[in-house]
């Protein structure tokens, strides 16, 4: 049975997060349990390299995994098929035009090898509130006037903390990510945890301590 250190339990709004160096190795990066998804709590979490990730119906779980997957403009890999798509220029990019639709698609889209979603109603409400204050942003891909792909995440300083992306047509989430990396003023994209899809796009792992140092420099 998993033993949760008492310092991980967020008993009220004033309970601070434990030092991320104390995060569990299994499950990788678990650093907090409970608490609320208030704007203040979320902002504090991201500043510390922590993010919420839990299943619908479960208590809020907070993570700071080691290693951490990141992406930069130098590491971005654009495949030949994506290059061809970009050259055709059949899509339009908009920023913060329809965040509500972006997070709704991210919540409901079916994903390979994944049952359900981690984006519950509380998360939608919390990130929508942060979007109203310009802290959460969405990058949207349109074909003519129809939204066909996009992503959203937390924007702080020179760091974009990616949360989720979706595609309704091939490559459209990749188009949004390419625009984010190449055309917006971020030096680091936080991809949180490793996946083959992100690695194929040029994301790579770094030690958590190095990630936290980058946050301190770039926020």
C-alpha positions as CSV (number, residue, x, y, z in Angstrom):
1,X,0.0,0.0,0.0
2,X,1.3,3.4,-1.0
3,X,2.3,5.6,2.0
4,X,1.7,9.3,1.5
5,X,3.9,11.6,3.6
6,X,1.9,13.9,5.8
7,X,3.7,16.9,4.3
8,X,2.1,16.0,0.9
9,X,-1.5,16.4,2.2
10,X,-2.9,19.8,1.3
11,X,-5.3,20.2,4.2
12,X,-6.4,23.8,3.4
13,X,-5.7,26.8,1.1
14,X,-2.7,27.8,3.2
15,X,-0.9,24.5,3.2
16,X,2.3,24.8,1.1
17,X,3.6,22.2,-1.2
18,X,6.4,20.1,0.0
19,X,9.9,20.6,-1.6
20,X,9.9,18.9,-5.0
21,X,13.1,17.1,-4.1
22,X,10.9,15.0,-1.8
23,X,8.6,13.8,-4.6
24,X,8.1,10.1,-4.8
25,X,9.9,7.9,-7.3
26,X,6.7,5.8,-7.7
27,X,4.4,7.1,-8.8
28,X,7.0,9.2,-10.4
29,X,6.8,12.8,-9.1
30,X,3.9,12.6,-6.7
31,X,4.3,15.6,-4.4
32,X,0.8,16.6,-3.2
33,X,-2.7,15.3,-2.6
34,X,-5.9,17.2,-2.1
35,X,-6.3,20.9,-2.1
36,X,-8.3,23.0,-4.6
37,X,-7.7,24.1,-8.1
38,X,-7.9,27.8,-7.3
39,X,-6.0,30.3,-9.5
40,X,-3.6,31.1,-6.6
41,X,-2.8,27.4,-6.0
42,X,-2.3,26.6,-9.7
43,X,0.0,29.6,-10.2
44,X,2.0,28.7,-7.2
45,X,2.2,25.1,-8.4
46,X,3.5,25.9,-11.9
47,X,6.0,28.3,-10.5
48,X,7.4,25.4,-8.5
49,X,7.4,23.0,-11.4
50,X,4.3,21.2,-10.2
51,X,1.1,20.4,-12.1
52,X,-2.2,18.6,-11.3
53,X,-2.9,15.3,-12.9
54,X,-5.6,12.9,-11.7
55,X,-8.5,10.8,-12.8
56,X,-12.1,12.1,-12.7
57,X,-13.6,11.3,-9.3
58,X,-10.3,11.0,-7.5
59,X,-8.8,13.6,-5.2
60,X,-6.5,16.2,-6.9
61,X,-3.0,14.8,-7.3
62,X,0.0,17.0,-7.9
63,X,3.2,15.9,-9.7
64,X,6.8,17.1,-10.3
65,X,8.2,14.1,-12.2
66,X,11.9,13.3,-12.7
67,X,13.0,13.4,-15.4
68,X,11.0,16.2,-17.1
69,X,10.3,16.3,-20.8
70,X,10.9,19.6,-22.5
71,X,11.0,21.1,-26.0
72,X,12.8,24.1,-27.4
73,X,13.1,25.8,-30.8
74,X,16.5,24.1,-31.4
75,X,15.2,20.6,-30.6
76,X,11.9,20.8,-32.5
77,X,11.8,18.2,-35.2
78,X,9.5,18.8,-38.2
79,X,8.9,15.6,-40.2
80,X,8.8,15.6,-44.0
81,X,5.1,15.1,-44.0
82,X,4.5,18.0,-41.7
83,X,6.8,20.2,-43.8
84,X,4.7,19.4,-46.8
85,X,1.5,20.3,-44.9
86,X,3.0,23.6,-43.7
87,X,4.1,24.5,-47.2
88,X,0.6,24.1,-48.5
89,X,-0.5,26.8,-46.1
90,X,-4.1,25.5,-46.0
91,X,-4.6,26.4,-42.4
92,X,-4.9,29.6,-40.3
93,X,-3.6,30.0,-36.8
94,X,-5.3,32.1,-34.2
95,X,-4.4,32.7,-30.5
96,X,-7.0,32.8,-27.7
97,X,-9.8,33.0,-30.2
98,X,-11.9,30.1,-28.8
99,X,-10.4,28.7,-25.7
100,X,-13.7,27.1,-24.7
101,X,-13.8,24.9,-27.8
102,X,-10.1,24.0,-27.5
103,X,-10.4,22.7,-23.9
104,X,-13.7,21.0,-24.8
105,X,-12.1,19.1,-27.7
106,X,-9.1,18.2,-25.5
107,X,-11.5,16.8,-22.9
108,X,-13.6,14.7,-25.2
109,X,-11.4,13.5,-28.0
110,X,-10.6,9.8,-28.0
111,X,-6.9,9.0,-27.6
112,X,-5.1,5.8,-28.5
113,X,-4.4,3.5,-25.5
114,X,-6.2,5.8,-23.1
115,X,-9.6,5.4,-21.5
116,X,-11.4,8.5,-20.4
117,X,-9.8,11.8,-19.7
118,X,-7.9,13.6,-16.9
119,X,-9.7,16.9,-17.8
120,X,-12.8,17.0,-15.5
121,X,-15.3,19.8,-15.0
122,X,-13.2,21.3,-12.1
123,X,-10.2,21.5,-14.4
124,X,-12.2,23.1,-17.2
125,X,-13.5,25.7,-14.7
126,X,-10.1,26.4,-13.2
127,X,-8.2,26.7,-16.5
128,X,-11.0,28.8,-18.0
129,X,-10.6,31.2,-15.0
130,X,-6.8,31.4,-15.6
131,X,-7.5,32.0,-19.3
132,X,-9.6,35.1,-18.4
133,X,-6.5,36.5,-16.8
134,X,-4.2,35.7,-19.7
135,X,-2.3,33.0,-17.8
136,X,-3.7,30.1,-19.8
137,X,-3.5,30.5,-23.6
138,X,-4.8,28.5,-26.6
139,X,-3.3,28.1,-30.0
140,X,-5.9,27.2,-32.6
141,X,-5.7,25.8,-36.1
142,X,-8.6,26.6,-38.5
143,X,-9.4,25.3,-42.0
144,X,-11.3,28.2,-43.4
145,X,-13.5,29.0,-40.4
146,X,-13.6,25.5,-38.8
147,X,-11.5,24.7,-35.8
148,X,-9.6,21.5,-36.6
149,X,-6.8,21.4,-34.1
150,X,-5.0,23.1,-31.3
151,X,-3.5,23.1,-27.8
152,X,-3.6,25.0,-24.6
153,X,-1.3,25.6,-21.6
154,X,-0.1,27.9,-18.9
155,X,2.0,30.9,-20.0
156,X,4.5,32.3,-17.5
157,X,7.5,34.4,-18.4
158,X,9.5,32.7,-21.1
159,X,7.9,29.3,-20.3
160,X,4.9,27.6,-21.8
161,X,3.6,24.7,-19.7
162,X,1.8,22.5,-22.2
163,X,-1.4,20.9,-20.9
164,X,-3.2,19.2,-23.8
165,X,-3.6,19.2,-27.6
166,X,-6.1,17.7,-30.1
167,X,-6.4,17.0,-33.8
168,X,-9.5,16.7,-35.9
169,X,-7.4,16.4,-39.1
170,X,-4.0,14.9,-39.6
171,X,-1.1,17.0,-38.2
172,X,-3.2,19.9,-37.0
173,X,-2.0,19.6,-33.3
174,X,1.5,19.5,-34.7
175,X,0.9,22.7,-36.7
176,X,-0.3,24.4,-33.5
177,X,2.8,23.2,-31.6
178,X,5.2,24.3,-34.4
179,X,3.6,27.7,-34.3
180,X,4.0,27.9,-30.5
181,X,7.7,26.9,-30.7
182,X,8.7,28.9,-33.7
183,X,6.5,32.0,-33.6
184,X,5.8,32.8,-30.0
185,X,8.1,34.3,-27.4
186,X,8.9,31.2,-25.3
187,X,12.3,29.8,-24.6
188,X,11.1,26.5,-23.0
189,X,8.0,24.3,-23.6
190,X,7.2,22.1,-20.6
191,X,5.9,18.7,-22.0
192,X,5.6,17.3,-18.4
193,X,6.1,13.5,-19.0
194,X,7.6,11.5,-21.8
195,X,5.6,10.0,-24.6
196,X,6.7,8.6,-28.0
197,X,4.6,11.3,-29.8
198,X,6.4,14.1,-28.0
199,X,9.8,12.5,-28.5
200,X,9.1,12.3,-32.2
201,X,8.6,16.0,-32.2
202,X,12.0,16.7,-30.7
203,X,11.1,16.8,-27.0
204,X,13.7,15.4,-24.6
205,X,14.2,14.6,-20.9
206,X,16.2,16.6,-18.4
207,X,16.7,16.1,-14.7
208,X,14.1,17.8,-12.5
209,X,16.8,19.9,-10.8
210,X,17.8,21.3,-14.2
211,X,14.2,22.0,-15.0
212,X,13.6,23.9,-11.7
213,X,16.8,25.9,-12.4
214,X,15.4,26.8,-15.8
215,X,12.2,27.9,-14.3
216,X,14.0,30.1,-11.8
217,X,15.9,31.7,-14.7
218,X,13.0,32.1,-17.2
219,X,9.9,33.0,-15.0
